[in-house]
Amino acid sequence: MRVPNRPISFRRAAFTLIELLAVILIIGILATALLPMVTDAVGTAKVTACAKNMQNLYQGLLIYRSRYKEIPKESGVRFFADLISRRAIDNTKTNAERLTCPSIEKSALAIGALDWEDWWTDLELVDGSYSAYAGRDMRRFPLRRFPDGAGSEPLIADDNDGGMNHDVVTNVLYGDGSVQTFNLPDLVREGLIMEEQEVLEVGPDSPVEDLTKLSLD
């Protein structure tokens, strides 16, 4: 006996409007919860990259000392720009970019209008607008010995000019090659700065003694 054909039933596989709205709501909640974590992770990565930059500059200072039997005599940005200007390290794009904080856009600095080959070659043109780092003020605080005996002496730091290089952290390179950080909340608790202060000043008027030994220009 022939079995009559039965109609095949298709179930529509689709989201209802309510289900779609529920998914969007869940994604929104997750994004809101994760965004601060992502932002913190990016900020931490930038601080780490900045510290690595400074350690590379320290190696450049050691090469400079070995080659010329002295350290740069210039102050501020020229203190470390002399590494390339005097060819202690090669003038490559990688080295040129290491002479400023990676958290700051190059277009925000004077070097933004120049080809990288020209950033540091002419020391007479270099000033505080070329980098987001501050260098040792060799005029007021010359280093009598380096590297021996200079372990506790600051060499290079975030300049924080026009705002923080990083949210609440200032990196400082010391004479022993270590990079230490100053955090705004810690300085507030220590009574060195006011709670409403948003920028840690670097230079002769800094509330942190070590940072008074550095100069932007």
PAKOLTOR-665333 format. One line per field, with one value per residue: residue number from 0; residue in three letters; x, y, z of N, C-alpha, C in turn. Coordinates in nm, 2 decimals, always signed. Example, Ala and Ser with C-alpha at 12.3 -4.5 7.8 and 13.67 -1.06 7.14 Angstrom:
pos	[0 / 1]
code	[ALA / SER]
n.u	[+1.32 / +1.28]
n.v	[-0.57 / -0.22]
n.w	[+0.78 / +0.71]
ca.u	[+1.23 / +1.37]
ca.v	[-0.45 / -0.11]
ca.w	[+0.78 / +0.71]
c.u	[+1.32 / +1.29]
c.v	[-0.33 / +0.00]
c.w	[+0.78 / +0.79]
//
This chain:
pos	[0 / 1 / 2 / 3 / 4 / 5 / 6 / 7 / 8 / 9 / 10 / 11 / 12 / 13 / 14 / 15 / 16 / 17 / 18 / 19 / 20 / 21 / 22 / 23 / 24 / 25 / 26 / 27 / 28 / 29 / 30 / 31 / 32 / 33 / 34 / 35 / 36 / 37 / 38 / 39 / 40 / 41 / 42 / 43 / 44 / 45 / 46 / 47 / 48 / 49 / 50 / 51 / 52 / 53 / 54 / 55 / 56 / 57 / 58 / 59 / 60 / 61 / 62 / 63 / 64 / 65 / 66 / 67 / 68 / 69 / 70 / 71 / 72 / 73 / 74 / 75 / 76 / 77 / 78 / 79 / 80 / 81 / 82 / 83 / 84 / 85 / 86 / 87 / 88 / 89 / 90 / 91 / 92 / 93 / 94 / 95 / 96 / 97 / 98 / 99 / 100 / 101 / 102 / 103 / 104 / 105 / 106 / 107 / 108 / 109 / 110 / 111 / 112 / 113 / 114 / 115 / 116 / 117 / 118 / 119 / 120 / 121 / 122 / 123 / 124 / 125 / 126 / 127 / 128 / 129 / 130 / 131 / 132 / 133 / 134 / 135 / 136 / 137 / 138 / 139 / 140 / 141 / 142 / 143 / 144 / 145 / 146 / 147 / 148 / 149 / 150 / 151 / 152 / 153 / 154 / 155 / 156 / 157 / 158 / 159 / 160 / 161 / 162 / 163 / 164 / 165 / 166 / 167 / 168 / 169 / 170 / 171 / 172 / 173 / 174 / 175 / 176 / 177 / 178 / 179 / 180 / 181 / 182 / 183 / 184 / 185 / 186 / 187 / 188 / 189 / 190 / 191 / 192 / 193 / 194 / 195 / 196 / 197 / 198 / 199 / 200 / 201 / 202 / 203 / 204 / 205 / 206 / 207 / 208 / 209 / 210 / 211 / 212 / 213 / 214 / 215 / 216]
code	[MET / ARG / VAL / PRO / ASN / ARG / PRO / ILE / SER / PHE / ARG / ARG / ALA / ALA / PHE / THR / LEU / ILE / GLU / LEU / LEU / ALA / VAL / ILE / LEU / ILE / ILE / GLY / ILE / LEU / ALA / THR / ALA / LEU / LEU / PRO / MET / VAL / THR / ASP / ALA / VAL / GLY / THR / ALA / LYS / VAL / THR / ALA / CYS / ALA / LYS / ASN / MET / GLN / ASN / LEU / TYR / GLN / GLY / LEU / LEU / ILE / TYR / ARG / SER / ARG / TYR / LYS / GLU / ILE / PRO / LYS / GLU / SER / GLY / VAL / ARG / PHE / PHE / ALA / ASP / LEU / ILE / SER / ARG / ARG / ALA / ILE / ASP / ASN / THR / LYS / THR / ASN / ALA / GLU / ARG / LEU / THR / CYS / PRO / SER / ILE / GLU / LYS / SER / ALA / LEU / ALA / ILE / GLY / ALA / LEU / ASP / TRP / GLU / ASP / TRP / TRP / THR / ASP / LEU / GLU / LEU / VAL / ASP / GLY / SER / TYR / SER / ALA / TYR / ALA / GLY / ARG / ASP / MET / ARG / ARG / PHE / PRO / LEU / ARG / ARG / PHE / PRO / ASP / GLY / ALA / GLY / SER / GLU / PRO / LEU / ILE / ALA / ASP / ASP / ASN / ASP / GLY / GLY / MET / ASN / HIS / ASP / VAL / VAL / THR / ASN / VAL / LEU / TYR / GLY / ASP / GLY / SER / VAL / GLN / THR / PHE / ASN / LEU / PRO / ASP / LEU / VAL / ARG / GLU / GLY / LEU / ILE / MET / GLU / GLU / GLN / GLU / VAL / LEU / GLU / VAL / GLY / PRO / ASP / SER / PRO / VAL / GLU / ASP / LEU / THR / LYS / LEU / SER / LEU / ASP]
n.u	[+0.09 / +0.05 / +0.21 / +0.08 / +0.23 / +0.37 / +0.34 / +0.64 / +0.76 / +0.90 / +1.09 / +1.12 / +1.43 / +1.53 / +1.61 / +1.40 / +1.27 / +1.28 / +1.47 / +1.70 / +1.74 / +1.80 / +2.04 / +2.20 / +2.19 / +2.33 / +2.58 / +2.65 / +2.66 / +2.88 / +3.08 / +3.09 / +3.18 / +3.43 / +3.58 / +3.72 / +3.92 / +4.06 / +4.15 / +4.32 / +4.51 / +4.62 / +4.73 / +4.92 / +5.09 / +5.19 / +5.34 / +5.53 / +5.66 / +5.77 / +5.95 / +6.12 / +6.23 / +6.38 / +6.57 / +6.71 / +6.82 / +6.99 / +7.18 / +7.28 / +7.41 / +7.61 / +7.76 / +7.84 / +8.00 / +8.20 / +8.31 / +8.39 / +8.50 / +8.37 / +8.06 / +7.76 / +7.76 / +7.57 / +7.24 / +6.90 / +6.69 / +6.89 / +7.08 / +7.04 / +6.99 / +7.24 / +7.35 / +7.28 / +7.35 / +7.62 / +7.69 / +7.72 / +7.53 / +7.37 / +7.20 / +6.92 / +6.58 / +6.45 / +6.61 / +6.60 / +6.33 / +6.33 / +6.41 / +6.21 / +5.91 / +5.70 / +5.43 / +5.34 / +5.22 / +5.41 / +5.34 / +5.26 / +5.49 / +5.78 / +5.93 / +5.75 / +5.71 / +5.93 / +6.16 / +6.25 / +6.53 / +6.64 / +6.58 / +6.75 / +7.01 / +7.12 / +7.23 / +7.20 / +6.95 / +6.78 / +6.54 / +6.32 / +6.08 / +6.11 / +6.11 / +5.93 / +6.05 / +6.25 / +6.58 / +6.89 / +6.99 / +7.27 / +7.41 / +7.34 / +7.35 / +7.59 / +7.72 / +7.96 / +8.07 / +8.03 / +7.95 / +7.98 / +7.91 / +7.70 / +7.46 / +7.22 / +7.14 / +6.92 / +6.86 / +6.71 / +6.36 / +6.00 / +5.86 / +5.61 / +5.51 / +5.26 / +5.07 / +5.01 / +5.25 / +5.18 / +4.89 / +4.89 / +5.14 / +5.49 / +5.79 / +6.13 / +6.46 / +6.76 / +7.10 / +7.21 / +7.09 / +6.84 / +6.48 / +6.26 / +5.93 / +5.71 / +5.41 / +5.11 / +4.89 / +5.04 / +5.22 / +5.04 / +4.94 / +5.18 / +5.20 / +5.33 / +5.22 / +4.91 / +4.58 / +4.41 / +4.59 / +4.69 / +4.91 / +5.24 / +5.50 / +5.80 / +6.14 / +6.31 / +6.12 / +5.98 / +5.80 / +5.92 / +6.23 / +6.43 / +6.35 / +6.39 / +6.64 / +6.64 / +6.58 / +6.37 / +6.45]
n.v	[-0.12 / +0.22 / +0.48 / +0.78 / +1.10 / +1.30 / +1.63 / +1.82 / +1.97 / +2.28 / +2.45 / +2.78 / +2.92 / +3.16 / +3.47 / +3.62 / +3.95 / +4.03 / +3.84 / +3.92 / +4.18 / +4.12 / +3.98 / +4.19 / +4.36 / +4.21 / +4.19 / +4.46 / +4.51 / +4.34 / +4.46 / +4.71 / +4.63 / +4.52 / +4.72 / +4.91 / +4.74 / +4.68 / +4.93 / +4.98 / +4.78 / +4.86 / +5.10 / +5.02 / +4.87 / +5.07 / +5.22 / +5.02 / +4.99 / +5.24 / +5.24 / +5.04 / +5.17 / +5.37 / +5.21 / +5.12 / +5.36 / +5.40 / +5.20 / +5.32 / +5.54 / +5.42 / +5.32 / +5.56 / +5.66 / +5.47 / +5.50 / +5.77 / +5.84 / +6.00 / +6.16 / +6.29 / +6.64 / +6.83 / +6.96 / +6.87 / +6.78 / +6.76 / +6.62 / +6.35 / +6.34 / +6.38 / +6.13 / +6.03 / +6.25 / +6.27 / +6.03 / +5.80 / +5.60 / +5.44 / +5.63 / +5.53 / +5.46 / +5.32 / +5.38 / +5.65 / +5.70 / +5.60 / +5.81 / +5.95 / +5.95 / +5.67 / +5.69 / +5.93 / +6.10 / +6.14 / +6.34 / +6.55 / +6.67 / +6.87 / +6.73 / +6.61 / +6.73 / +6.67 / +6.46 / +6.14 / +6.10 / +6.34 / +6.42 / +6.43 / +6.49 / +6.75 / +6.91 / +7.17 / +7.25 / +7.12 / +7.11 / +7.14 / +7.08 / +6.88 / +6.62 / +6.40 / +6.34 / +6.44 / +6.55 / +6.50 / +6.78 / +6.91 / +7.14 / +7.25 / +7.03 / +6.85 / +6.54 / +6.38 / +6.13 / +5.84 / +5.52 / +5.43 / +5.52 / +5.67 / +5.57 / +5.64 / +5.87 / +6.06 / +6.04 / +6.05 / +6.13 / +6.09 / +6.39 / +6.51 / +6.74 / +6.96 / +6.78 / +6.45 / +6.20 / +5.94 / +5.80 / +5.82 / +5.78 / +5.84 / +5.77 / +5.72 / +5.71 / +5.59 / +5.62 / +5.37 / +5.22 / +5.13 / +5.16 / +5.36 / +5.43 / +5.71 / +5.76 / +5.94 / +5.91 / +5.80 / +6.00 / +6.20 / +6.08 / +6.09 / +6.36 / +6.53 / +6.64 / +6.82 / +6.68 / +6.75 / +6.79 / +6.71 / +6.66 / +6.57 / +6.77 / +6.82 / +6.91 / +7.22 / +7.31 / +7.10 / +6.90 / +6.67 / +6.58 / +6.44 / +6.49 / +6.75 / +6.77 / +6.75 / +6.86 / +7.02 / +7.16]
n.w	[+0.00 / -0.08 / +0.09 / +0.18 / +0.09 / +0.34 / +0.46 / +0.49 / +0.78 / +0.85 / +1.08 / +1.17 / +1.20 / +1.37 / +1.55 / +1.78 / +1.82 / +2.09 / +2.19 / +2.04 / +2.14 / +2.40 / +2.37 / +2.28 / +2.50 / +2.69 / +2.57 / +2.58 / +2.86 / +2.92 / +2.77 / +2.90 / +3.15 / +3.09 / +2.96 / +3.13 / +3.23 / +2.99 / +2.92 / +3.13 / +3.09 / +2.85 / +2.92 / +3.11 / +2.95 / +2.79 / +2.98 / +3.04 / +2.79 / +2.77 / +2.99 / +2.90 / +2.67 / +2.81 / +2.93 / +2.71 / +2.63 / +2.84 / +2.79 / +2.56 / +2.67 / +2.82 / +2.61 / +2.49 / +2.70 / +2.70 / +2.45 / +2.42 / +2.66 / +2.84 / +2.95 / +2.80 / +2.79 / +2.76 / +2.85 / +2.95 / +2.69 / +2.50 / +2.63 / +2.61 / +2.33 / +2.22 / +2.20 / +1.95 / +1.79 / +1.82 / +1.73 / +1.89 / +1.91 / +1.63 / +1.38 / +1.34 / +1.25 / +1.45 / +1.68 / +1.68 / +1.74 / +2.00 / +2.16 / +2.27 / +2.46 / +2.41 / +2.45 / +2.36 / +2.08 / +1.79 / +1.62 / +1.78 / +1.87 / +1.79 / +1.61 / +1.45 / +1.21 / +1.06 / +0.88 / +1.01 / +1.00 / +1.05 / +1.30 / +1.53 / +1.45 / +1.42 / +1.68 / +1.76 / +1.70 / +1.86 / +2.12 / +2.41 / +2.29 / +2.12 / +2.23 / +2.45 / +2.69 / +2.97 / +3.03 / +3.21 / +3.41 / +3.34 / +3.37 / +3.62 / +3.78 / +3.75 / +3.66 / +3.83 / +3.83 / +3.63 / +3.50 / +3.77 / +4.10 / +4.04 / +4.08 / +4.23 / +4.11 / +3.91 / +3.56 / +3.32 / +3.25 / +3.22 / +3.08 / +3.13 / +3.03 / +2.94 / +3.03 / +3.16 / +3.07 / +3.11 / +3.27 / +3.57 / +3.63 / +3.65 / +3.49 / +3.57 / +3.49 / +3.64 / +3.75 / +3.78 / +3.59 / +3.65 / +3.63 / +3.79 / +3.93 / +3.99 / +4.15 / +4.13 / +4.33 / +4.55 / +4.60 / +4.69 / +4.92 / +5.07 / +5.11 / +4.94 / +4.71 / +4.63 / +4.65 / +4.44 / +4.24 / +3.91 / +3.75 / +3.77 / +3.82 / +3.64 / +3.67 / +3.78 / +3.96 / +4.07 / +4.30 / +4.38 / +4.48 / +4.33 / +4.07 / +4.03 / +3.94 / +3.67 / +3.33 / +3.09 / +2.87]
ca.u	[+0.00 / +0.13 / +0.19 / +0.07 / +0.34 / +0.33 / +0.41 / +0.75 / +0.75 / +1.02 / +1.09 / +1.20 / +1.55 / +1.57 / +1.59 / +1.29 / +1.32 / +1.32 / +1.60 / +1.80 / +1.76 / +1.86 / +2.18 / +2.26 / +2.20 / +2.43 / +2.71 / +2.67 / +2.70 / +3.01 / +3.17 / +3.11 / +3.26 / +3.57 / +3.65 / +3.82 / +4.03 / +4.13 / +4.21 / +4.43 / +4.61 / +4.69 / +4.81 / +5.03 / +5.17 / +5.27 / +5.44 / +5.63 / +5.73 / +5.85 / +6.06 / +6.22 / +6.29 / +6.48 / +6.68 / +6.79 / +6.89 / +7.10 / +7.28 / +7.35 / +7.50 / +7.73 / +7.84 / +7.90 / +8.10 / +8.31 / +8.37 / +8.44 / +8.56 / +8.30 / +7.92 / +7.71 / +7.77 / +7.45 / +7.13 / +6.77 / +6.67 / +7.02 / +7.16 / +7.03 / +7.00 / +7.38 / +7.38 / +7.27 / +7.42 / +7.77 / +7.70 / +7.75 / +7.44 / +7.33 / +7.08 / +6.82 / +6.44 / +6.42 / +6.69 / +6.54 / +6.20 / +6.35 / +6.45 / +6.09 / +5.81 / +5.61 / +5.29 / +5.31 / +5.22 / +5.52 / +5.29 / +5.24 / +5.62 / +5.84 / +5.98 / +5.64 / +5.72 / +6.06 / +6.19 / +6.32 / +6.68 / +6.68 / +6.53 / +6.86 / +7.14 / +7.17 / +7.20 / +7.16 / +6.80 / +6.70 / +6.50 / +6.22 / +5.97 / +6.15 / +6.09 / +5.84 / +6.14 / +6.34 / +6.71 / +6.97 / +7.04 / +7.41 / +7.46 / +7.32 / +7.37 / +7.68 / +7.76 / +8.10 / +8.11 / +7.93 / +7.83 / +8.01 / +7.89 / +7.58 / +7.34 / +7.10 / +7.12 / +6.83 / +6.92 / +6.60 / +6.23 / +5.89 / +5.86 / +5.48 / +5.48 / +5.12 / +4.98 / +5.09 / +5.29 / +5.10 / +4.78 / +4.93 / +5.28 / +5.61 / +5.90 / +6.25 / +6.58 / +6.86 / +7.24 / +7.24 / +7.02 / +6.70 / +6.37 / +6.16 / +5.81 / +5.64 / +5.27 / +5.04 / +4.82 / +5.14 / +5.27 / +4.93 / +4.95 / +5.30 / +5.19 / +5.42 / +5.14 / +4.78 / +4.50 / +4.36 / +4.69 / +4.68 / +5.03 / +5.36 / +5.59 / +5.94 / +6.22 / +6.35 / +6.01 / +5.91 / +5.79 / +6.01 / +6.37 / +6.51 / +6.30 / +6.45 / +6.77 / +6.62 / +6.54 / +6.30 / +6.53]
ca.v	[+0.00 / +0.34 / +0.57 / +0.92 / +1.19 / +1.40 / +1.76 / +1.84 / +2.09 / +2.36 / +2.54 / +2.90 / +2.94 / +3.31 / +3.54 / +3.72 / +4.09 / +4.03 / +3.77 / +4.00 / +4.29 / +4.06 / +3.96 / +4.32 / +4.41 / +4.13 / +4.24 / +4.60 / +4.49 / +4.28 / +4.56 / +4.81 / +4.58 / +4.49 / +4.84 / +4.96 / +4.65 / +4.69 / +5.06 / +4.97 / +4.70 / +4.94 / +5.20 / +4.95 / +4.84 / +5.20 / +5.25 / +4.92 / +5.03 / +5.36 / +5.19 / +4.97 / +5.28 / +5.43 / +5.12 / +5.13 / +5.49 / +5.38 / +5.13 / +5.42 / +5.62 / +5.33 / +5.31 / +5.69 / +5.67 / +5.38 / +5.55 / +5.91 / +5.86 / +6.10 / +6.15 / +6.41 / +6.76 / +6.91 / +6.94 / +6.85 / +6.68 / +6.75 / +6.53 / +6.21 / +6.36 / +6.37 / +5.99 / +6.02 / +6.36 / +6.24 / +5.89 / +5.69 / +5.50 / +5.47 / +5.71 / +5.45 / +5.50 / +5.26 / +5.45 / +5.79 / +5.70 / +5.57 / +5.93 / +6.02 / +5.85 / +5.61 / +5.72 / +6.06 / +6.10 / +6.22 / +6.46 / +6.65 / +6.72 / +6.94 / +6.63 / +6.56 / +6.79 / +6.64 / +6.31 / +6.09 / +6.11 / +6.48 / +6.46 / +6.45 / +6.51 / +6.88 / +6.94 / +7.31 / +7.27 / +7.03 / +7.17 / +7.06 / +7.05 / +6.76 / +6.50 / +6.39 / +6.31 / +6.54 / +6.49 / +6.56 / +6.92 / +6.90 / +7.28 / +7.27 / +6.91 / +6.77 / +6.40 / +6.37 / +5.99 / +5.75 / +5.48 / +5.41 / +5.63 / +5.75 / +5.48 / +5.71 / +5.99 / +6.05 / +6.07 / +6.08 / +6.10 / +6.15 / +6.53 / +6.55 / +6.88 / +6.97 / +6.67 / +6.33 / +6.10 / +5.82 / +5.85 / +5.87 / +5.73 / +5.90 / +5.69 / +5.79 / +5.63 / +5.62 / +5.60 / +5.22 / +5.15 / +5.09 / +5.26 / +5.37 / +5.51 / +5.79 / +5.75 / +6.05 / +5.87 / +5.78 / +6.14 / +6.26 / +6.02 / +6.14 / +6.50 / +6.60 / +6.72 / +6.83 / +6.58 / +6.79 / +6.80 / +6.61 / +6.65 / +6.57 / +6.86 / +6.78 / +7.03 / +7.28 / +7.34 / +6.98 / +6.87 / +6.55 / +6.63 / +6.38 / +6.54 / +6.89 / +6.76 / +6.72 / +6.98 / +6.99 / +7.22]
ca.w	[+0.00 / -0.09 / +0.21 / +0.13 / +0.13 / +0.45 / +0.44 / +0.58 / +0.86 / +0.87 / +1.20 / +1.14 / +1.29 / +1.38 / +1.67 / +1.79 / +1.86 / +2.23 / +2.21 / +1.99 / +2.24 / +2.52 / +2.34 / +2.27 / +2.64 / +2.76 / +2.51 / +2.63 / +3.00 / +2.92 / +2.72 / +3.00 / +3.26 / +3.04 / +2.91 / +3.22 / +3.23 / +2.87 / +2.93 / +3.23 / +3.03 / +2.75 / +3.00 / +3.17 / +2.84 / +2.75 / +3.08 / +3.03 / +2.67 / +2.81 / +3.07 / +2.81 / +2.60 / +2.89 / +2.95 / +2.59 / +2.63 / +2.93 / +2.72 / +2.48 / +2.76 / +2.85 / +2.48 / +2.48 / +2.80 / +2.66 / +2.33 / +2.44 / +2.80 / +2.91 / +2.92 / +2.74 / +2.88 / +2.74 / +2.95 / +2.90 / +2.58 / +2.43 / +2.71 / +2.54 / +2.19 / +2.19 / +2.17 / +1.80 / +1.73 / +1.82 / +1.67 / +1.99 / +1.86 / +1.49 / +1.36 / +1.27 / +1.29 / +1.59 / +1.78 / +1.68 / +1.81 / +2.14 / +2.23 / +2.32 / +2.52 / +2.31 / +2.48 / +2.30 / +1.94 / +1.73 / +1.55 / +1.88 / +1.90 / +1.68 / +1.52 / +1.37 / +1.08 / +1.00 / +0.86 / +1.13 / +0.99 / +1.09 / +1.44 / +1.63 / +1.39 / +1.45 / +1.82 / +1.78 / +1.67 / +1.95 / +2.25 / +2.48 / +2.21 / +2.03 / +2.30 / +2.57 / +2.80 / +3.03 / +3.06 / +3.32 / +3.40 / +3.36 / +3.41 / +3.77 / +3.86 / +3.67 / +3.71 / +3.85 / +3.80 / +3.56 / +3.58 / +3.91 / +4.19 / +3.99 / +4.09 / +4.28 / +4.04 / +3.80 / +3.43 / +3.22 / +3.30 / +3.15 / +3.11 / +3.17 / +2.98 / +2.88 / +3.08 / +3.19 / +2.96 / +3.14 / +3.35 / +3.70 / +3.65 / +3.59 / +3.49 / +3.59 / +3.47 / +3.73 / +3.71 / +3.78 / +3.48 / +3.69 / +3.60 / +3.90 / +3.90 / +4.09 / +4.13 / +4.19 / +4.46 / +4.65 / +4.64 / +4.76 / +5.06 / +5.13 / +5.13 / +4.85 / +4.62 / +4.67 / +4.60 / +4.31 / +4.14 / +3.81 / +3.68 / +3.85 / +3.74 / +3.62 / +3.65 / +3.90 / +4.06 / +4.10 / +4.45 / +4.41 / +4.48 / +4.22 / +3.94 / +4.02 / +3.87 / +3.53 / +3.26 / +2.96 / +2.77]
c.u	[+0.09 / +0.10 / +0.19 / +0.19 / +0.29 / +0.41 / +0.53 / +0.74 / +0.88 / +1.00 / +1.17 / +1.31 / +1.59 / +1.54 / +1.47 / +1.35 / +1.36 / +1.45 / +1.72 / +1.84 / +1.83 / +2.01 / +2.26 / +2.29 / +2.32 / +2.57 / +2.75 / +2.72 / +2.84 / +3.11 / +3.20 / +3.20 / +3.41 / +3.65 / +3.75 / +3.95 / +4.12 / +4.21 / +4.33 / +4.54 / +4.69 / +4.78 / +4.94 / +5.13 / +5.26 / +5.37 / +5.56 / +5.72 / +5.82 / +5.97 / +6.17 / +6.29 / +6.41 / +6.60 / +6.77 / +6.87 / +7.01 / +7.21 / +7.36 / +7.44 / +7.62 / +7.82 / +7.91 / +8.02 / +8.22 / +8.39 / +8.45 / +8.50 / +8.50 / +8.15 / +7.88 / +7.72 / +7.65 / +7.34 / +7.00 / +6.77 / +6.80 / +7.11 / +7.16 / +7.03 / +7.14 / +7.42 / +7.38 / +7.35 / +7.57 / +7.79 / +7.75 / +7.66 / +7.40 / +7.20 / +6.98 / +6.68 / +6.41 / +6.49 / +6.63 / +6.41 / +6.22 / +6.38 / +6.33 / +6.00 / +5.72 / +5.46 / +5.25 / +5.32 / +5.33 / +5.47 / +5.27 / +5.38 / +5.67 / +5.89 / +5.88 / +5.65 / +5.85 / +6.07 / +6.27 / +6.47 / +6.73 / +6.64 / +6.65 / +7.00 / +7.20 / +7.13 / +7.16 / +7.01 / +6.72 / +6.67 / +6.39 / +6.10 / +5.99 / +6.11 / +5.99 / +5.92 / +6.21 / +6.47 / +6.78 / +7.01 / +7.18 / +7.47 / +7.45 / +7.36 / +7.46 / +7.70 / +7.91 / +8.16 / +8.00 / +8.00 / +7.86 / +7.98 / +7.77 / +7.45 / +7.21 / +7.07 / +7.02 / +6.89 / +6.82 / +6.47 / +6.12 / +5.88 / +5.72 / +5.44 / +5.35 / +5.03 / +5.07 / +5.13 / +5.20 / +5.00 / +4.82 / +5.07 / +5.38 / +5.73 / +6.03 / +6.37 / +6.69 / +7.00 / +7.28 / +7.17 / +6.88 / +6.60 / +6.27 / +6.04 / +5.77 / +5.49 / +5.20 / +4.97 / +4.92 / +5.19 / +5.17 / +4.93 / +5.07 / +5.30 / +5.28 / +5.34 / +4.99 / +4.69 / +4.44 / +4.46 / +4.69 / +4.80 / +5.15 / +5.46 / +5.73 / +6.02 / +6.25 / +6.24 / +5.93 / +5.91 / +5.87 / +6.15 / +6.45 / +6.47 / +6.35 / +6.58 / +6.76 / +6.56 / +6.47 / +6.38 / +6.68]
c.v	[+0.12 / +0.43 / +0.71 / +1.01 / +1.28 / +1.53 / +1.77 / +1.98 / +2.16 / +2.46 / +2.66 / +2.92 / +3.09 / +3.36 / +3.62 / +3.85 / +4.09 / +3.96 / +3.85 / +4.12 / +4.24 / +4.03 / +4.09 / +4.38 / +4.34 / +4.17 / +4.38 / +4.59 / +4.44 / +4.39 / +4.67 / +4.76 / +4.56 / +4.62 / +4.90 / +4.87 / +4.66 / +4.82 / +5.05 / +4.89 / +4.78 / +5.04 / +5.14 / +4.91 / +4.96 / +5.23 / +5.15 / +4.95 / +5.15 / +5.33 / +5.12 / +5.07 / +5.34 / +5.34 / +5.11 / +5.25 / +5.48 / +5.30 / +5.23 / +5.51 / +5.55 / +5.33 / +5.45 / +5.70 / +5.59 / +5.44 / +5.68 / +5.94 / +5.97 / +6.08 / +6.28 / +6.53 / +6.85 / +6.87 / +6.92 / +6.75 / +6.66 / +6.65 / +6.39 / +6.22 / +6.35 / +6.23 / +5.97 / +6.13 / +6.33 / +6.10 / +5.79 / +5.57 / +5.54 / +5.54 / +5.63 / +5.50 / +5.45 / +5.34 / +5.59 / +5.80 / +5.67 / +5.70 / +6.01 / +5.91 / +5.80 / +5.64 / +5.85 / +6.05 / +6.19 / +6.35 / +6.58 / +6.72 / +6.79 / +6.85 / +6.58 / +6.62 / +6.75 / +6.49 / +6.27 / +6.10 / +6.24 / +6.52 / +6.50 / +6.48 / +6.64 / +6.92 / +7.08 / +7.34 / +7.20 / +7.11 / +7.08 / +7.02 / +6.92 / +6.63 / +6.51 / +6.34 / +6.44 / +6.47 / +6.56 / +6.70 / +6.93 / +7.04 / +7.29 / +7.15 / +6.82 / +6.64 / +6.39 / +6.23 / +5.92 / +5.64 / +5.46 / +5.53 / +5.71 / +5.67 / +5.55 / +5.84 / +5.98 / +6.10 / +6.12 / +6.05 / +6.15 / +6.30 / +6.58 / +6.69 / +6.88 / +6.86 / +6.55 / +6.25 / +5.98 / +5.88 / +5.90 / +5.83 / +5.81 / +5.81 / +5.77 / +5.68 / +5.68 / +5.57 / +5.45 / +5.15 / +5.11 / +5.20 / +5.25 / +5.45 / +5.59 / +5.79 / +5.87 / +6.02 / +5.86 / +5.91 / +6.22 / +6.21 / +6.07 / +6.29 / +6.59 / +6.69 / +6.72 / +6.72 / +6.62 / +6.80 / +6.68 / +6.58 / +6.66 / +6.66 / +6.80 / +6.90 / +7.10 / +7.31 / +7.22 / +6.96 / +6.75 / +6.59 / +6.57 / +6.45 / +6.69 / +6.89 / +6.74 / +6.85 / +6.94 / +7.05 / +7.20]
c.w	[+0.00 / +0.03 / +0.15 / +0.18 / +0.24 / +0.43 / +0.54 / +0.65 / +0.88 / +0.99 / +1.17 / +1.25 / +1.29 / +1.51 / +1.67 / +1.83 / +2.00 / +2.26 / +2.16 / +2.08 / +2.36 / +2.49 / +2.34 / +2.41 / +2.71 / +2.70 / +2.57 / +2.78 / +3.01 / +2.88 / +2.83 / +3.12 / +3.22 / +3.00 / +3.00 / +3.23 / +3.11 / +2.87 / +3.02 / +3.17 / +2.93 / +2.82 / +3.06 / +3.06 / +2.79 / +2.85 / +3.07 / +2.91 / +2.70 / +2.89 / +2.99 / +2.72 / +2.68 / +2.92 / +2.83 / +2.58 / +2.73 / +2.87 / +2.62 / +2.55 / +2.79 / +2.72 / +2.47 / +2.57 / +2.76 / +2.54 / +2.35 / +2.57 / +2.88 / +2.89 / +2.86 / +2.84 / +2.86 / +2.84 / +2.88 / +2.79 / +2.51 / +2.51 / +2.64 / +2.39 / +2.14 / +2.15 / +2.02 / +1.74 / +1.72 / +1.77 / +1.77 / +1.95 / +1.71 / +1.48 / +1.27 / +1.32 / +1.43 / +1.70 / +1.79 / +1.76 / +1.96 / +2.22 / +2.28 / +2.37 / +2.42 / +2.33 / +2.41 / +2.15 / +1.89 / +1.67 / +1.65 / +1.92 / +1.77 / +1.58 / +1.42 / +1.23 / +1.00 / +0.97 / +0.97 / +1.13 / +1.05 / +1.23 / +1.53 / +1.58 / +1.42 / +1.59 / +1.85 / +1.77 / +1.78 / +2.08 / +2.31 / +2.40 / +2.12 / +2.10 / +2.41 / +2.69 / +2.84 / +3.06 / +3.17 / +3.30 / +3.44 / +3.40 / +3.57 / +3.85 / +3.77 / +3.74 / +3.71 / +3.81 / +3.73 / +3.49 / +3.73 / +3.99 / +4.15 / +4.01 / +4.14 / +4.21 / +3.92 / +3.67 / +3.33 / +3.28 / +3.20 / +3.18 / +3.16 / +3.13 / +2.90 / +2.92 / +3.11 / +3.07 / +2.98 / +3.24 / +3.48 / +3.73 / +3.58 / +3.60 / +3.50 / +3.58 / +3.56 / +3.68 / +3.71 / +3.68 / +3.52 / +3.65 / +3.72 / +3.86 / +4.02 / +4.05 / +4.20 / +4.32 / +4.57 / +4.70 / +4.72 / +4.91 / +5.14 / +5.16 / +5.04 / +4.75 / +4.67 / +4.59 / +4.46 / +4.20 / +4.04 / +3.74 / +3.78 / +3.77 / +3.75 / +3.60 / +3.78 / +4.01 / +4.10 / +4.25 / +4.48 / +4.38 / +4.36 / +4.09 / +3.92 / +3.95 / +3.72 / +3.46 / +3.13 / +2.85 / +2.79]
//
